Amino acid sequence: MTDRKVIDVKNVFFSYSKTPFLKDITFSVNEGEIFGFLGPSGAGKSTLQKVLTGICTDYQGSASILGIESKNHDKNFYEKIGVDFEFPSLFEKLSARENLEYFASLYSGETRDIDELLKEVGLYEHADKKVSAFSKGMKSRLNFVKSLIHNPDVLFLDEPTNGLDPNNVKIMKDLILREKEKGKTIILTTHDMHDATELCDRVVFIVDGQMKALDTPHNFIMSRGAARVTYTYMENGKERTVSTILSELSGDETLKNLIDENRITSIHSAEPTLNDIFIEITGTHLD
């Protein structure tokens, strides 16, 4: 990640009607950063992504991507960005290879090797199979590499793991991190706290079209709650449970005695999750 600013958003307002939908959105994203829009369904995450990708242009304020104001973009704008929508946009009657060949033909610059992309997502053996025969996970992986075909500088990913099984979720996350290693700037739109925690350098909490907080997942967790240690032990035939703050553990005489007497039946530590912090700050659940 570098200090070069790739996305710069200042005081953006947007409305589908007379009622404002996005309200005073301001943030910036650096080159090589994974930046997450985190919030519940209907919060405005996808709409903000549409503003940035030039789909919604009737906004107030400034939304600049690679120095280009989104509402004033020309056709070259789409040579520099890649978009993976939540729902795959593929030609079902074409094969995986034919889909990538077609979308590659839409760009004027050099495109990435189709066979290599298919190998990266484990679809090389299915390259000549019609997409209509693909599972949801296969379509999601193909849709993802479709957004990479022209080697864009900025990637917009909308709920890339939504509805996928654990194996496909891992594949997708590995692919995203691989693109980050190549220096890509990535906007990740999600309501999944695990995705945001594992992938994002920074996240912004969005509720009702407004930014509620912005920081790294680690800083959110460390600043908003202390890790706790919970342990259980048997006393008079009954199991007892005690929870204490990690920083106060050295003063827990009960725990010391139980360890000396080898009477601990279980012990574990836990930090607040990003979901816990989101609820604490916004009063809203992510689901």
C-alpha positions as a printed NumPy array, in Angstrom:
array([[  0.   ,   0.   ,   0.   ],
       [  1.298,   3.464,  -0.891],
       [  0.355,   7.022,   0.095],
       [ -0.898,   7.747,  -3.424],
       [ -4.584,   8.675,  -3.229],
       [ -6.587,   6.67 ,  -5.811],
       [-10.143,   7.443,  -4.674],
       [-11.141,  10.79 ,  -3.184],
       [-14.756,  11.374,  -2.119],
       [-15.87 ,  14.695,  -0.652],
       [-19.315,  15.653,   0.635],
       [-21.262,  13.339,  -1.669],
       [-25.048,  13.482,  -1.513],
       [-27.333,  11.35 ,  -3.7  ],
       [-31.053,  10.796,  -3.861],
       [-33.422,   8.572,  -5.842],
       [-36.292,  10.886,  -4.835],
       [-36.694,  14.068,  -2.793],
       [-35.357,  12.279,   0.287],
       [-31.523,  12.094,   0.454],
       [-30.235,   8.52 ,   0.2  ],
       [-26.489,   9.138,   0.566],
       [-25.69 ,  11.962,   2.966],
       [-22.387,  13.84 ,   3.181],
       [-20.032,  10.933,   2.332],
       [-16.331,  11.827,   2.629],
       [-13.322,   9.474,   2.539],
       [-10.215,   8.63 ,   0.515],
       [ -8.548,   5.349,  -0.471],
       [ -4.855,   4.83 ,  -1.139],
       [ -3.212,   2.738,  -3.835],
       [ -3.019,  -0.951,  -2.891],
       [ -5.597,  -0.642,  -0.11 ],
       [ -8.628,  -2.857,   0.467],
       [-11.316,  -0.488,   1.686],
       [-14.604,  -1.901,   2.954],
       [-18.119,  -0.507,   2.887],
       [-19.686,  -2.297,   5.841],
       [-23.369,  -2.096,   6.674],
       [-26.731,  -3.884,   6.614],
       [-28.743,  -4.464,   3.46 ],
       [-30.267,  -1.231,   2.184],
       [-27.724,   0.968,   3.965],
       [-26.492,   2.601,   0.75 ],
       [-23.323,   0.575,   0.147],
       [-24.181,  -0.552,  -3.375],
       [-25.507,   2.897,  -4.282],
       [-22.219,   4.457,  -3.2  ],
       [-20.418,   1.916,  -5.358],
       [-22.645,   2.903,  -8.302],
       [-21.692,   6.557,  -7.775],
       [-18.004,   5.638,  -7.84 ],
       [-18.329,   3.467, -10.939],
       [-20.155,   6.122, -12.947],
       [-23.575,   4.445, -12.971],
       [-25.271,   7.037, -10.752],
       [-24.055,  10.418, -11.952],
       [-26.69 ,  12.759, -10.551],
       [-24.874,  13.311,  -7.243],
       [-23.701,  16.396,  -5.411],
       [-20.139,  16.755,  -4.171],
       [-17.036,  15.159,  -5.643],
       [-16.177,  11.508,  -6.306],
       [-12.789,  11.208,  -7.992],
       [-11.231,   7.904,  -9.116],
       [ -7.679,   8.007, -10.471],
       [ -8.078,  11.75 , -10.837],
       [-11.283,  11.434, -12.898],
       [-14.551,  12.853, -11.587],
       [-16.962,   9.926, -11.8  ],
       [-19.877,  11.912, -13.243],
       [-17.617,  13.329, -15.977],
       [-16.053,  10.039, -17.062],
       [-15.451,   9.03 , -20.664],
       [-15.186,   5.532, -22.124],
       [-11.528,   5.253, -21.072],
       [-12.699,   5.336, -17.44 ],
       [-13.852,   1.72 , -17.716],
       [-10.454,   0.653, -19.024],
       [ -9.091,   1.462, -15.552],
       [-11.709,  -0.042, -13.253],
       [-13.125,  -3.537, -12.872],
       [-16.536,  -4.294, -11.34 ],
       [-17.77 ,  -7.592,  -9.928],
       [-21.478,  -7.205,  -9.262],
       [-23.172,  -9.31 ,  -6.577],
       [-25.126, -11.234,  -9.213],
       [-23.069, -12.674, -12.115],
       [-23.591, -11.011, -15.51 ],
       [-22.549, -13.772, -17.887],
       [-23.833, -15.241, -21.156],
       [-25.292, -18.598, -20.124],
       [-25.212, -20.101, -23.631],
       [-21.492, -19.362, -24.059],
       [-18.639, -21.291, -22.488],
       [-16.412, -19.842, -19.788],
       [-13.666, -19.208, -22.338],
       [-16.079, -17.612, -24.834],
       [-17.406, -15.306, -22.126],
       [-13.914, -14.089, -21.249],
       [-12.959, -13.734, -24.917],
       [-16.034, -11.608, -25.554],
       [-15.511,  -9.307, -22.571],
       [-11.794,  -9.   , -23.376],
       [-12.742,  -7.788, -26.862],
       [-14.527,  -4.78 , -25.353],
       [-11.274,  -3.227, -24.118],
       [ -8.664,  -1.429, -26.188],
       [ -5.644,  -2.199, -24.018],
       [ -3.731,  -5.408, -23.39 ],
       [ -5.759,  -8.063, -21.599],
       [ -4.723, -10.824, -19.251],
       [ -4.186, -14.421, -20.364],
       [ -7.54 , -16.208, -20.297],
       [ -6.108, -19.649, -19.568],
       [ -4.111, -18.289, -16.626],
       [ -7.179, -16.575, -15.199],
       [ -9.213, -19.768, -15.498],
       [ -6.437, -21.728, -13.772],
       [ -6.34 , -19.177, -10.938],
       [ -9.992, -19.852, -10.12 ],
       [ -9.925, -23.604, -10.741],
       [-12.048, -23.428, -13.9  ],
       [ -9.492, -24.375, -16.55 ],
       [-10.873, -27.913, -16.877],
       [-14.339, -26.403, -17.413],
       [-13.197, -23.723, -19.865],
       [-15.277, -25.046, -22.772],
       [-18.361, -25.935, -20.762],
       [-21.457, -23.748, -21.141],
       [-21.966, -21.404, -18.201],
       [-25.562, -22.601, -17.876],
       [-24.128, -25.852, -16.481],
       [-22.016, -24.056, -13.84 ],
       [-22.792, -24.07 , -10.129],
       [-23.299, -20.771,  -8.295],
       [-19.738, -20.905,  -6.964],
       [-18.299, -21.495, -10.434],
       [-20.289, -18.582, -11.854],
       [-19.085, -16.326,  -9.036],
       [-15.454, -17.222,  -9.685],
       [-15.859, -16.687, -13.432],
       [-17.595, -13.364, -12.847],
       [-14.691, -12.313, -10.625],
       [-11.992, -13.014, -13.218],
       [-14.174, -11.33 , -15.835],
       [-13.623,  -8.125, -13.849],
       [ -9.844,  -8.726, -14.051],
       [ -9.637,  -9.455, -17.783],
       [ -8.436,  -5.941, -18.715],
       [ -6.032,  -5.697, -15.748],
       [ -7.715,  -2.692, -14.091],
       [ -6.071,  -0.508, -11.464],
       [ -9.158,  -0.363,  -9.238],
       [-11.557,  -3.2  ,  -8.397],
       [-15.1  ,  -2.778,  -7.086],
       [-16.378,  -5.984,  -5.487],
       [-20.015,  -6.173,  -4.392],
       [-20.681,  -8.97 ,  -1.86 ],
       [-18.148, -11.296,  -3.553],
       [-18.681, -14.198,  -1.108],
       [-22.439, -13.89 ,  -0.636],
       [-24.169, -17.272,  -0.708],
       [-20.995, -19.283,  -1.371],
       [-20.016, -22.441,   0.488],
       [-16.952, -22.288,   2.795],
       [-14.593, -23.732,   0.182],
       [-15.586, -21.165,  -2.45 ],
       [-15.432, -18.375,   0.147],
       [-11.795, -19.278,   0.842],
       [-10.988, -19.399,  -2.881],
       [-12.563, -15.967,  -3.393],
       [-10.737, -14.415,  -0.429],
       [ -7.405, -15.806,  -1.615],
       [ -8.037, -14.334,  -5.072],
       [ -8.83 , -10.913,  -3.617],
       [ -5.676, -10.897,  -1.496],
       [ -3.644, -11.974,  -4.531],
       [ -4.881,  -8.924,  -6.445],
       [ -3.981,  -6.693,  -3.506],
       [ -0.435,  -8.112,  -3.608],
       [ -0.278,  -6.958,  -7.235],
       [ -0.949,  -3.397,  -6.094],
       [ -4.636,  -3.199,  -6.981],
       [ -6.869,  -0.819,  -5.05 ],
       [-10.018,  -2.65 ,  -3.976],
       [-13.408,  -1.445,  -2.769],
       [-15.201,  -4.281,  -0.977],
       [-18.936,  -3.839,  -0.387],
       [-20.209,  -6.298,   2.203],
       [-22.43 ,  -6.928,   5.204],
       [-20.21 ,  -9.865,   6.242],
       [-18.103,  -8.883,   9.265],
       [-15.734, -11.842,   8.759],
       [-14.896, -10.758,   5.213],
       [-14.308,  -7.193,   6.382],
       [-12.101,  -8.255,   9.301],
       [ -9.983, -10.666,   7.269],
       [ -9.613,  -8.662,   4.068],
       [ -9.895,  -4.928,   4.705],
       [ -7.17 ,  -2.484,   5.637],
       [ -9.876,  -0.016,   6.651],
       [-13.66 ,  -0.104,   6.826],
       [-16.366,   2.516,   6.953],
       [-19.625,   1.793,   8.772],
       [-22.597,   2.925,   6.66 ],
       [-26.155,   3.071,   8.016],
       [-29.11 ,   4.844,   6.391],
       [-26.841,   6.405,   3.773],
       [-24.532,   7.975,   6.349],
       [-20.977,   7.267,   7.494],
       [-20.98 ,   6.362,  11.187],
       [-17.282,   5.535,  11.72 ],
       [-14.077,   4.824,   9.761],
       [-10.962,   2.967,  10.959],
       [ -9.008,  -0.274,  10.632],
       [-10.78 ,  -3.414,  11.881],
       [ -7.991,  -3.895,  14.45 ],
       [ -8.326,  -0.358,  15.812],
       [-12.092,  -0.683,  16.073],
       [-11.774,  -3.884,  18.07 ],
       [ -8.936,  -2.707,  20.325],
       [-10.407,   0.708,  21.075],
       [-13.977,  -0.339,  21.727],
       [-13.666,  -3.305,  24.025],
       [-11.29 ,  -5.348,  26.141],
       [-10.544,  -9.002,  25.528],
       [-12.012, -11.269,  28.186],
       [-10.987, -14.631,  29.589],
       [-13.715, -17.065,  30.577],
       [-12.971, -20.2  ,  32.582],
       [-15.034, -22.967,  34.169],
       [-14.418, -25.271,  37.102],
       [-16.312, -27.761,  39.294],
       [-17.381, -26.838,  42.813],
       [-19.651, -28.971,  45.006],
       [-20.662, -31.017,  42.002],
       [-21.685, -27.98 ,  39.956],
       [-19.889, -26.255,  37.093],
       [-19.034, -22.617,  37.771],
       [-18.206, -20.05 ,  35.098],
       [-16.132, -16.905,  35.654],
       [-15.319, -14.156,  33.145],
       [-12.651, -11.518,  33.696],
       [-10.93 ,  -8.819,  31.645],
       [ -7.598, -10.018,  30.232],
       [ -5.663,  -7.059,  31.661],
       [ -6.885,  -7.951,  35.169],
       [ -6.053, -11.638,  34.931],
       [ -2.911, -11.431,  37.093],
       [ -5.025, -10.337,  40.066],
       [ -7.545, -13.174,  39.824],
       [ -6.728, -15.216,  42.949],
       [ -9.494, -17.744,  42.233],
       [ -7.931, -18.581,  38.881],
       [ -4.454, -18.922,  40.434],
       [ -5.746, -21.35 ,  43.051],
       [ -7.67 , -23.376,  40.489],
       [ -4.558, -23.683,  38.299],
       [ -2.477, -24.799,  41.311],
       [ -5.133, -27.401,  42.156],
       [ -5.552, -28.43 ,  38.491],
       [ -9.319, -27.86 ,  38.691],
       [ -9.872, -25.838,  35.501],
       [-12.297, -27.656,  33.185],
       [-12.11 , -25.111,  30.337],
       [-10.604, -21.72 ,  29.568],
       [-10.724, -19.435,  26.556],
       [-10.276, -15.809,  25.58 ],
       [-12.38 , -13.684,  23.26 ],
       [-12.219, -10.201,  21.78 ],
       [-15.189,  -8.162,  20.619],
       [-15.949,  -8.874,  16.975],
       [-16.37 ,  -6.228,  14.319],
       [-20.07 ,  -7.042,  14.46 ],
       [-20.118,  -6.234,  18.19 ],
       [-18.407,  -2.909,  17.52 ],
       [-20.771,  -2.116,  14.643],
       [-23.798,  -2.668,  16.88 ],
       [-22.25 ,  -0.615,  19.688],
       [-21.493,   2.363,  17.416],
       [-24.563,   2.311,  15.17 ],
       [-27.197,   0.519,  17.202],
       [-27.889,  -1.563,  14.088],
       [-27.263,  -5.204,  13.248],
       [-25.334,  -6.116,  10.097],
       [-27.792,  -8.81 ,   9.027]])
